[in-house]
Amino acid sequence: MGNKPTLTVYYDGACPRCVEDRDWYRRRAGVTGDDVVWFDITGREAELQAAGVDPELALRQLHVRDAAGRLHRELDAYILLLARLPRYRALARLMGLPVIRPLLSWLYRNWVLRRLKISGRI
């Protein structure tokens, strides 16, 4: 493995866009991506609960567990992932700004709800 701590990303493998996002990250991460474990949440409710992840929330929000065992959700999870990519660190910082963060969070939540409704998953 690389020199960065391992992250576990809980993503929705039944969502084509989520799979595209995973692949996008992998392409940009290169060898640093070896330190990221991708956990498809589809049909794995018991495993999620055993890991302390609410399956309903995992469907609605990206979750990332860091090497220290802390769980990051929604925008915090995206910021954590992007900050590991050298070319995207500035974007990660920008996303975390007090003016931008609430807007991005609102957009993200609404996009996910729309996606889940359209696919008939909620």
DRENDO-1510 file (C-alpha; in Angstrom, 1 decimal, always signed):
<recs>
REC; n; res; u; v; w
REC; 1; MET; +0.0; +0.0; +0.0 .
REC; 2; GLY; +0.9; +3.6; -0.4 .
REC; 3; ASN; +1.9; +6.1; +2.3 .
REC; 4; LYS; -1.5; +7.4; +3.1 .
REC; 5; PRO; -3.9; +5.8; +5.6 .
REC; 6; THR; -6.6; +3.5; +4.2 .
REC; 7; LEU; -10.0; +4.8; +3.6 .
REC; 8; THR; -13.2; +2.7; +3.2 .
REC; 9; VAL; -15.7; +4.3; +0.9 .
REC; 10; TYR; -19.3; +3.0; +1.2 .
REC; 11; TYR; -20.9; +3.7; -2.2 .
REC; 12; ASP; -24.1; +2.7; -4.0 .
REC; 13; GLY; -23.1; +0.1; -6.6 .
REC; 14; ALA; -26.7; +0.0; -7.9 .
REC; 15; CYS; -26.3; +3.7; -9.0 .
REC; 16; PRO; -24.7; +4.1; -12.4 .
REC; 17; ARG; -23.5; +7.6; -11.6 .
REC; 18; CYS; -22.0; +6.4; -8.3 .
REC; 19; VAL; -20.1; +3.7; -10.1 .
REC; 20; GLU; -18.9; +6.4; -12.6 .
REC; 21; ASP; -17.8; +8.6; -9.7 .
REC; 22; ARG; -15.8; +5.6; -8.2 .
REC; 23; ASP; -14.1; +5.0; -11.5 .
REC; 24; TRP; -13.4; +8.7; -12.0 .
REC; 25; TYR; -11.6; +8.7; -8.6 .
REC; 26; ARG; -9.7; +5.5; -9.3 .
REC; 27; ARG; -8.4; +6.9; -12.6 .
REC; 28; ARG; -7.1; +10.0; -11.0 .
REC; 29; ALA; -5.8; +8.4; -7.8 .
REC; 30; GLY; -3.3; +6.1; -9.5 .
REC; 31; VAL; -1.3; +4.2; -6.9 .
REC; 32; THR; -2.6; +6.4; -4.1 .
REC; 33; GLY; -6.0; +4.8; -4.9 .
REC; 34; ASP; -4.6; +1.5; -3.6 .
REC; 35; ASP; -5.2; +2.9; -0.1 .
REC; 36; VAL; -8.9; +3.2; -0.8 .
REC; 37; VAL; -11.3; +0.3; -0.2 .
REC; 38; TRP; -14.5; +0.5; -2.2 .
REC; 39; PHE; -17.5; -1.2; -0.3 .
REC; 40; ASP; -20.6; -1.6; -2.4 .
REC; 41; ILE; -23.6; -1.2; +0.0 .
REC; 42; THR; -26.1; -2.9; -2.3 .
REC; 43; GLY; -27.8; -5.7; -0.4 .
REC; 44; ARG; -25.3; -5.6; +2.5 .
REC; 45; GLU; -27.5; -4.0; +5.2 .
REC; 46; ALA; -26.3; -6.5; +7.9 .
REC; 47; GLU; -22.6; -5.7; +7.1 .
REC; 48; LEU; -23.3; -2.0; +7.2 .
REC; 49; GLN; -25.0; -2.2; +10.5 .
REC; 50; ALA; -22.1; -4.3; +11.9 .
REC; 51; ALA; -19.8; -1.6; +10.7 .
REC; 52; GLY; -21.9; +1.1; +12.5 .
REC; 53; VAL; -23.3; +2.5; +9.3 .
REC; 54; ASP; -27.0; +3.1; +9.0 .
REC; 55; PRO; -28.1; +1.4; +5.7 .
REC; 56; GLU; -30.8; +4.1; +5.0 .
REC; 57; LEU; -28.3; +6.9; +5.5 .
REC; 58; ALA; -25.7; +5.1; +3.4 .
REC; 59; LEU; -28.1; +5.0; +0.5 .
REC; 60; ARG; -28.7; +8.8; +0.8 .
REC; 61; GLN; -25.1; +10.0; +1.7 .
REC; 62; LEU; -21.7; +8.9; +0.7 .
REC; 63; HIS; -19.9; +7.5; +3.8 .
REC; 64; VAL; -16.1; +7.3; +4.2 .
REC; 65; ARG; -14.3; +5.7; +7.1 .
REC; 66; ASP; -10.8; +7.0; +7.7 .
REC; 67; ALA; -7.9; +5.0; +9.1 .
REC; 68; ALA; -8.7; +6.1; +12.6 .
REC; 69; GLY; -12.2; +4.6; +12.3 .
REC; 70; ARG; -14.0; +8.0; +12.1 .
REC; 71; LEU; -17.0; +8.1; +9.7 .
REC; 72; HIS; -17.3; +11.0; +7.4 .
REC; 73; ARG; -20.6; +11.6; +5.5 .
REC; 74; GLU; -22.0; +13.6; +2.6 .
REC; 75; LEU; -19.8; +16.6; +1.7 .
REC; 76; ASP; -17.2; +15.8; +4.4 .
REC; 77; ALA; -16.7; +12.4; +2.7 .
REC; 78; TYR; -16.2; +14.0; -0.8 .
REC; 79; ILE; -13.8; +16.6; +0.6 .
REC; 80; LEU; -11.8; +13.9; +2.3 .
REC; 81; LEU; -11.5; +11.9; -1.0 .
REC; 82; LEU; -10.7; +14.9; -3.1 .
REC; 83; ALA; -8.1; +16.2; -0.7 .
REC; 84; ARG; -6.1; +13.0; -1.4 .
REC; 85; LEU; -5.8; +13.9; -5.1 .
REC; 86; PRO; -3.0; +16.5; -5.6 .
REC; 87; ARG; -4.8; +18.2; -8.5 .
REC; 88; TYR; -8.0; +18.5; -6.5 .
REC; 89; ARG; -6.8; +19.7; -3.1 .
REC; 90; ALA; -7.7; +23.3; -3.9 .
REC; 91; LEU; -11.2; +22.2; -4.9 .
REC; 92; ALA; -11.6; +20.3; -1.7 .
REC; 93; ARG; -10.7; +23.4; +0.3 .
REC; 94; LEU; -13.1; +25.5; -1.8 .
REC; 95; MET; -15.9; +23.0; -1.2 .
REC; 96; GLY; -15.4; +23.4; +2.6 .
REC; 97; LEU; -15.7; +27.2; +2.7 .
REC; 98; PRO; -18.6; +28.4; +4.9 .
REC; 99; VAL; -20.4; +30.1; +2.0 .
REC; 100; ILE; -20.0; +27.3; -0.5 .
REC; 101; ARG; -20.4; +24.2; +1.8 .
REC; 102; PRO; -24.1; +24.7; +2.7 .
REC; 103; LEU; -25.1; +25.3; -1.0 .
REC; 104; LEU; -23.2; +22.2; -2.2 .
REC; 105; SER; -24.7; +20.1; +0.6 .
REC; 106; TRP; -28.2; +21.2; -0.3 .
REC; 107; LEU; -27.6; +20.5; -4.0 .
REC; 108; TYR; -26.1; +17.1; -3.2 .
REC; 109; ARG; -29.0; +16.1; -0.9 .
REC; 110; ASN; -31.6; +17.1; -3.5 .
REC; 111; TRP; -29.7; +15.4; -6.3 .
REC; 112; VAL; -29.6; +12.1; -4.4 .
REC; 113; LEU; -33.3; +12.2; -3.4 .
REC; 114; ARG; -34.2; +12.9; -7.0 .
REC; 115; ARG; -32.0; +10.0; -8.2 .
REC; 116; LEU; -33.5; +7.6; -5.7 .
REC; 117; LYS; -37.1; +8.6; -6.5 .
REC; 118; ILE; -36.5; +8.3; -10.2 .
REC; 119; SER; -35.0; +4.8; -9.8 .
REC; 120; GLY; -37.9; +3.8; -7.5 .
REC; 121; ARG; -35.6; +3.1; -4.6 .
REC; 122; ILE; -37.5; +5.4; -2.2 .
</recs>
